[in-house]
């Protein structure tokens, strides 16, 4: 509601041909455009942190976004030497739609007592740049939870118990010094991940990820399989 109201206040101050671009990570554009006089000027330009290093930018277009506005957003992204990923306006778009079930499964495994470092280790051994628990702490548990709740309602996903308990205690991850991990000098303090991970843990994580990627293609959130791979 706050974002929708902000955009409605901004619009009268904008030039007639100006583009209104949102960096929202999960809210559908139709909701944000509800109070706009010209909803066709709204496009999603979703960057990822850290912006200086992350190449991908989601270009989100609703049914009412004008084609020339979406094309200008694509061209702008290319001028920044980044990879634009055209997406249909849908909860979570592509990246968070794919990411959140994977992260949620990791947090559910943590709720079950699987050691955090083991969860992260199997993800890194599979090929991820960092494990999902460390990633959640890095993003911020409050941010991850906010996006997770939106997608939980949209796609009937479970909500991990442990995450809510940590947020209630003020443990938000790296930015607060403690989340799932304690953080010192910008690094998580991890217990030794000795021991064997459950045999199905890698599949639990990665198949959630891949299943949602297939769903994004099937539902035409992203039209191009090669771009979805990228």
C-alpha positions in Angstrom: 0.0 0.0 0.0 2.8 2.4 0.9 4.6 1.9 -2.5 1.3 2.2 -4.4 0.5 5.5 -2.6 4.0 6.8 -3.2 3.8 6.2 -6.9 0.4 7.9 -7.1 1.9 11.0 -5.4 4.9 11.0 -7.7 3.1 10.7 -10.9 1.6 14.2 -11.1 5.1 15.7 -10.7 6.5 13.7 -13.6 6.8 14.9 -17.2 4.3 13.4 -19.6 6.8 11.1 -21.3 8.7 10.1 -18.2 9.0 6.5 -17.2 8.1 5.3 -13.7 10.3 2.3 -12.8 10.1 0.2 -9.7 12.8 -1.9 -8.1 10.2 -4.0 -6.3 11.4 -7.6 -5.8 8.1 -9.4 -5.7 5.0 -7.2 -5.8 3.0 -7.4 -9.1 2.9 -4.2 -11.1 -0.9 -4.3 -11.4 -1.1 -3.7 -7.7 1.4 -0.8 -7.7 -0.3 0.8 -10.7 -3.8 0.7 -9.3 -3.9 4.4 -8.4 -2.0 5.7 -11.4 -3.6 7.9 -14.1 -1.3 6.3 -16.6 -0.4 2.7 -15.6 1.2 2.1 -19.0 4.3 4.1 -17.9 5.1 1.7 -15.0 7.8 -0.9 -15.6 9.8 -3.0 -13.2 13.6 -2.6 -13.1 14.7 -5.0 -10.5 18.4 -4.9 -9.6 20.1 -7.3 -7.3 22.6 -6.8 -4.5 25.4 -6.1 -4.7 24.4 -4.0 -7.7 28.0 -3.4 -8.8 28.7 -7.1 -9.2 25.3 -8.6 -10.1 24.8 -8.6 -13.9 21.1 -9.5 -14.0 18.3 -7.0 -14.1 14.7 -8.2 -14.3 12.6 -6.0 -16.7 9.0 -6.6 -15.5 6.1 -5.7 -17.8 2.4 -5.9 -16.9 -0.3 -6.2 -19.5 -0.8 -2.4 -19.3 2.9 -1.5 -19.6 3.4 0.1 -23.0 5.7 -1.8 -25.4 7.9 1.3 -25.9 8.4 1.7 -22.2 9.5 -1.9 -21.8 11.9 -1.5 -24.8 13.4 1.7 -23.2 14.0 -0.2 -20.0 15.7 -3.0 -21.9 17.9 -0.5 -23.7 18.8 1.4 -20.5 19.8 -1.9 -18.9 22.1 -2.7 -21.8 23.6 0.7 -21.6 24.6 -0.2 -18.0 26.3 -3.3 -19.5 24.0 -5.6 -17.6 21.8 -8.5 -18.7 18.1 -7.6 -19.0 15.7 -10.5 -18.2 12.2 -9.7 -19.6 9.6 -11.0 -17.2 5.8 -11.1 -17.0 4.4 -9.4 -14.0 3.8 -12.3 -11.6 4.5 -12.7 -7.9 8.3 -12.9 -7.3 8.9 -12.6 -11.1 11.6 -15.1 -12.0 14.5 -14.8 -9.6 12.6 -14.7 -6.3 10.0 -17.1 -7.6 12.8 -19.6 -8.2 14.9 -18.7 -5.1 12.4 -18.6 -2.3 11.2 -22.2 -2.4 14.9 -23.3 -2.4 15.7 -21.0 0.6 12.5 -22.0 2.4 13.4 -25.7 2.0 16.8 -24.9 3.6 15.1 -23.2 6.5 12.7 -26.0 7.0 15.6 -28.4 7.1 17.1 -26.2 9.8 13.8 -26.3 11.7 14.2 -30.1 11.6 17.6 -29.9 13.2 19.9 -30.3 10.3 23.1 -28.4 11.1 23.2 -25.0 9.4 26.8 -25.5 8.1 25.8 -28.9 6.6 22.9 -27.3 4.7 25.2 -24.6 3.3 28.0 -27.1 2.5 25.8 -29.4 0.3 24.6 -26.3 -1.7 28.2 -25.1 -2.2 29.3 -28.6 -3.2 26.5 -28.7 -5.7 27.8 -25.5 -7.2 26.1 -22.5 -5.5 28.3 -19.5 -4.7 27.1 -19.6 -1.1 24.7 -21.7 0.9 21.0 -20.7 1.3 21.3 -20.1 5.1 24.2 -17.8 4.6 22.4 -16.1 1.7 19.3 -15.5 3.9 21.5 -13.9 6.6 23.2 -11.8 3.9 20.0 -10.6 2.3 18.4 -9.9 5.8 15.9 -12.3 7.4 13.4 -9.5 7.5 13.6 -8.9 3.8 13.7 -12.6 3.0 10.7 -13.1 5.2 8.7 -10.2 3.7 9.2 -11.7 0.2 8.6 -15.2 1.4 5.2 -14.3 2.9 4.1 -12.7 -0.3 5.0 -15.8 -2.2 3.7 -18.1 0.5 0.2 -16.6 0.0 0.5 -16.7 -3.8 1.9 -20.2 -4.2 0.9 -21.9 -0.9 4.4 -22.2 0.5 5.2 -23.1 4.1 6.7 -20.4 6.4 9.7 -21.6 8.4 9.2 -21.4 12.2 12.8 -20.6 13.0 13.0 -17.5 10.8 10.1 -15.9 12.5 11.6 -16.6 15.9 14.9 -15.0 15.0 13.2 -11.9 13.5 11.1 -11.5 16.7 14.3 -11.5 18.7 15.9 -8.8 16.5 18.3 -11.2 14.9 18.1 -10.1 11.2 21.3 -11.5 9.8 24.5 -9.9 8.8 23.3 -6.3 9.3 22.4 -6.9 12.9 25.4 -9.1 13.7 23.3 -12.2 14.2 20.8 -14.2 12.3 21.0 -17.9 11.7 24.7 -17.4 12.2 26.7 -15.0 14.4 28.6 -12.5 12.2 32.0 -11.2 12.9 33.9 -8.8 10.6 31.4 -9.4 7.9 31.7 -13.2 8.0 29.5 -15.8 9.4 30.8 -17.9 12.3 30.1 -21.5 11.3 30.4 -24.6 13.4 32.4 -27.3 11.9 30.2 -29.1 9.4 31.6 -32.5 10.2 29.3 -35.4 9.7 27.2 -36.6 6.9 24.3 -34.6 5.5 20.9 -36.4 5.0 21.0 -38.4 1.7 18.1 -36.4 0.3 19.2 -32.9 1.3 20.8 -31.9 -2.0 17.7 -33.0 -3.9 15.4 -31.3 -1.4 17.1 -28.0 -2.1 18.0 -28.1 -5.8 14.8 -29.8 -7.1 12.7 -27.0 -5.5 14.9 -24.6 -7.4 14.6 -26.4 -10.7 10.9 -27.1 -10.4 10.1 -23.4 -10.0 12.4 -22.6 -13.0 10.3 -25.0 -15.1 7.1 -23.5 -13.7 8.3 -20.0 -14.8 8.8 -21.2 -18.3 5.5 -23.1 -18.4 3.6 -20.1 -17.1 5.5 -17.8 -19.5 6.8 -15.6 -16.7 10.0 -15.8 -18.9 9.5 -16.6 -22.6 13.0 -17.7 -23.4 14.6 -20.9 -21.9 18.1 -19.6 -22.6 17.5 -16.4 -20.8 16.0 -18.3 -17.9 19.1 -20.4 -17.7 21.2 -17.2 -17.7 
